[in-house]
Amino acid sequence: MNLLRLTAALLLTAASALSAQAATYNYTGNALTFDTINTTSSRMLASFTLDIADDFSGTISGMPWMEPLGAWSGSAGKISMNSNTPGALLTYDFTFEKGAMKGWFFNIESGSSNLQSLSTNYSFFAPNDAHDIALHTDTALHAAAVWNEQGTWTISAVPEPESYLMLGAGLAVLLAARRKQKQFIAKQ
């Protein structure tokens, strides 16, 4: 009985270790210091779901329909866009070192709104200062920006369907083993 439990636990552990997991990279910019768009203090926020290895080193760039980019979103106060926004266009260039975001450029635009973030001394633009810029045009051009202050990135794992399947299969094996054990004890 203990061997069955041990086997089930090992299978679950191996499956979760071997499954490649997508991760969501969340960007939090500093407070926008020059702001004619928002009446209250705001900051640039963005998230990008990427299907890359945990220890990936290299550059990923392109447009939203290109792999390995999944869902994405960006906002700065009143301006908000995501991968479901009709007509929204995203261009991006991310540099990773062992899974950590080291440099970036992204530009999100839709209709009369635009969000852009650039890290300090980023490859194509070096030498440059970091900036987050939000633009919105209605009857006039409105802007919000912060210069020389680079935002930060955090990473959160996105469980894949295979992980849930393996968890369910492992629980089913454990429940079946427990049921058999109860039946065996009842017969004695």
Backbone torsions as a table, in degrees:
resi	resn	phi	psi	omega
1	MET	NA	-45.1	178.9
2	ASN	-65.0	-32.7	178.0
3	LEU	-64.8	-39.1	178.5
4	LEU	-64.3	-42.4	178.6
5	ARG	-64.8	-43.7	179.5
6	LEU	-62.2	-43.3	178.9
7	THR	-61.7	-45.0	179.7
8	ALA	-62.5	-43.2	179.5
9	ALA	-64.2	-41.2	178.7
10	LEU	-65.5	-40.1	177.9
11	LEU	-62.5	-43.5	178.5
12	LEU	-63.0	-44.2	-179.9
13	THR	-63.4	-44.9	179.9
14	ALA	-63.8	-42.1	-179.0
15	ALA	-64.1	-41.4	-179.3
16	SER	-71.3	-32.4	179.0
17	ALA	-72.4	-33.8	-176.5
18	LEU	-85.0	-20.4	-176.6
19	SER	-77.2	129.5	176.3
20	ALA	-74.4	131.7	-176.9
21	GLN	-114.3	137.4	173.0
22	ALA	-73.6	155.4	178.0
23	ALA	-133.9	148.8	175.5
24	THR	-101.7	122.6	177.6
25	TYR	-97.1	118.1	-176.3
26	ASN	-106.6	126.3	-179.8
27	TYR	-104.2	132.0	174.5
28	THR	-124.4	113.1	178.9
29	GLY	-83.9	169.5	176.0
30	ASN	-78.6	165.2	-179.5
31	ALA	-57.0	134.0	178.7
32	LEU	-72.3	118.8	-173.3
33	THR	-86.2	-33.5	177.3
34	PHE	-106.7	110.9	-171.7
35	ASP	-143.0	108.5	174.5
36	THR	-108.3	9.7	178.7
37	ILE	-96.9	-46.0	-172.4
38	ASN	-106.0	146.6	178.6
39	THR	-85.9	-19.4	176.8
40	THR	-118.1	162.7	-179.9
41	SER	-59.1	136.5	179.8
42	SER	-139.9	171.9	178.4
43	ARG	-145.9	160.2	176.6
44	MET	-77.9	132.3	174.9
45	LEU	-128.2	139.7	178.4
46	ALA	-151.9	153.6	174.2
47	SER	-143.9	143.1	-177.8
48	PHE	-136.8	124.8	176.6
49	THR	-93.3	120.1	-176.3
50	LEU	-122.4	137.8	178.2
51	ASP	-101.8	80.9	-179.0
52	ILE	-131.4	161.7	178.9
53	ALA	-66.8	149.9	-178.9
54	ASP	-57.9	-29.2	-176.7
55	ASP	-109.4	24.1	-177.5
56	PHE	-60.7	134.1	172.0
57	SER	-126.1	128.6	-178.9
58	GLY	147.7	-167.3	-176.9
59	THR	-120.7	139.2	174.4
60	ILE	-121.7	126.9	179.1
61	SER	-145.5	159.2	176.6
62	GLY	148.1	-148.2	-177.7
63	MET	-116.4	166.1	-171.6
64	PRO	-62.5	-27.6	-177.8
65	TRP	-81.0	-5.5	-179.4
66	MET	-85.2	145.0	175.5
67	GLU	-70.7	153.4	3.2
68	PRO	-101.0	26.3	-176.9
69	LEU	-78.0	130.6	175.3
70	GLY	-103.8	-131.5	179.9
71	ALA	-66.9	151.9	177.7
72	TRP	-149.5	159.5	175.7
73	SER	-155.9	159.3	177.2
74	GLY	-154.1	145.1	179.0
75	SER	-154.4	157.8	172.9
76	ALA	-154.1	95.9	-178.0
77	GLY	62.5	-119.5	-176.7
78	LYS	-71.6	-19.5	-178.0
79	ILE	-88.5	128.4	179.2
80	SER	-148.1	129.9	178.4
81	MET	-140.6	153.7	176.3
82	ASN	-150.7	-178.6	-175.6
83	SER	-64.3	-11.6	177.0
84	ASN	-100.2	-1.5	179.5
85	THR	-70.6	121.1	179.8
86	PRO	-58.3	130.8	175.9
87	GLY	76.7	2.2	-179.5
88	ALA	-71.0	138.7	-179.3
89	LEU	-123.1	129.8	-179.8
90	LEU	-121.9	131.6	167.7
91	THR	-121.4	143.6	-174.5
92	TYR	-149.3	157.1	175.7
93	ASP	-152.6	109.7	-177.1
94	PHE	-118.3	134.1	175.5
95	THR	-113.1	128.9	-177.8
96	PHE	-116.6	149.1	171.5
97	GLU	-132.7	110.8	-177.7
98	LYS	52.3	45.5	176.1
99	GLY	84.8	-9.6	-179.1
100	ALA	-97.3	139.1	177.9
101	MET	-71.2	120.6	-178.0
102	LYS	-109.6	-27.8	179.6
103	GLY	-155.8	152.4	-176.7
104	TRP	-159.6	158.1	167.0
105	PHE	-147.1	128.8	169.6
106	PHE	-141.8	146.8	-179.0
107	ASN	-136.3	120.6	179.7
108	ILE	-119.1	127.6	178.4
109	GLU	-140.7	147.3	177.1
110	SER	-155.7	121.1	178.7
111	GLY	56.1	-113.3	-175.3
112	SER	-100.7	12.1	-177.9
113	SER	-121.8	147.7	-179.8
114	ASN	-146.5	135.9	174.5
115	LEU	-125.1	135.7	-179.3
116	GLN	-143.8	139.6	175.7
117	SER	-137.0	141.1	-178.7
118	LEU	-141.1	130.7	178.2
119	SER	-81.6	164.1	179.9
120	THR	-62.7	135.1	176.7
121	ASN	48.9	46.5	-179.9
122	TYR	-76.7	139.8	-168.5
123	SER	-33.3	-60.6	-173.7
124	PHE	-72.3	-22.4	-172.8
125	PHE	-110.3	-4.3	-174.3
126	ALA	-62.0	144.5	-5.8
127	PRO	-79.9	137.9	179.6
128	ASN	-151.3	159.3	173.6
129	ASP	-92.8	153.7	176.4
130	ALA	-69.2	149.7	173.5
131	HIS	-157.0	152.6	168.3
132	ASP	-123.4	128.7	-178.6
133	ILE	-132.7	134.9	172.5
134	ALA	-122.9	133.8	178.2
135	LEU	-127.5	142.2	176.4
136	HIS	-144.7	133.1	-179.8
137	THR	-119.5	124.9	168.0
138	ASP	-122.3	-99.5	173.7
139	THR	-86.5	-13.4	178.7
140	ALA	-147.5	168.1	177.3
141	LEU	-86.2	126.9	176.9
142	HIS	-117.5	145.5	-176.9
143	ALA	-139.5	155.6	171.7
144	ALA	-142.0	135.9	-175.9
145	ALA	-155.3	158.1	168.5
146	VAL	-139.1	134.9	-178.2
147	TRP	-117.5	152.0	173.9
148	ASN	62.6	15.4	177.1
149	GLU	-131.7	110.8	-177.3
150	GLN	-83.8	137.3	177.1
151	GLY	-77.4	-174.2	-177.9
152	THR	-124.5	157.8	179.5
153	TRP	-118.2	140.5	169.9
154	THR	-125.8	157.4	-176.9
155	ILE	-122.8	135.2	173.0
156	SER	-131.4	134.2	-178.3
157	ALA	-71.8	146.3	175.7
158	VAL	-112.3	110.5	-179.5
159	PRO	-62.7	137.0	179.1
160	GLU	-90.9	155.3	-180.0
161	PRO	-55.7	-34.1	179.5
162	GLU	-61.8	-34.1	179.0
163	SER	-64.4	-42.6	178.2
164	TYR	-66.1	-39.1	177.5
165	LEU	-61.9	-44.7	179.7
166	MET	-65.4	-39.0	177.4
167	LEU	-62.4	-45.5	178.3
168	GLY	-61.9	-42.4	179.6
169	ALA	-64.4	-41.6	178.8
170	GLY	-64.1	-42.3	177.6
171	LEU	-64.8	-38.8	178.4
172	ALA	-62.6	-41.7	178.3
173	VAL	-63.3	-43.6	179.8
174	LEU	-65.1	-40.7	178.0
175	LEU	-65.3	-41.0	178.2
176	ALA	-63.7	-40.9	178.9
177	ALA	-64.6	-41.4	179.3
178	ARG	-64.7	-41.5	179.4
179	ARG	-63.3	-44.8	178.4
180	LYS	-60.9	-40.5	180.0
181	GLN	-63.5	-42.6	177.9
182	LYS	-63.3	-41.4	178.5
183	GLN	-63.3	-40.6	-179.6
184	PHE	-64.9	-42.6	179.8
185	ILE	-66.2	-38.8	-179.9
186	ALA	-65.2	-32.0	-179.4
187	LYS	-72.5	-22.4	-177.0
188	GLN	-79.7	NA	NA
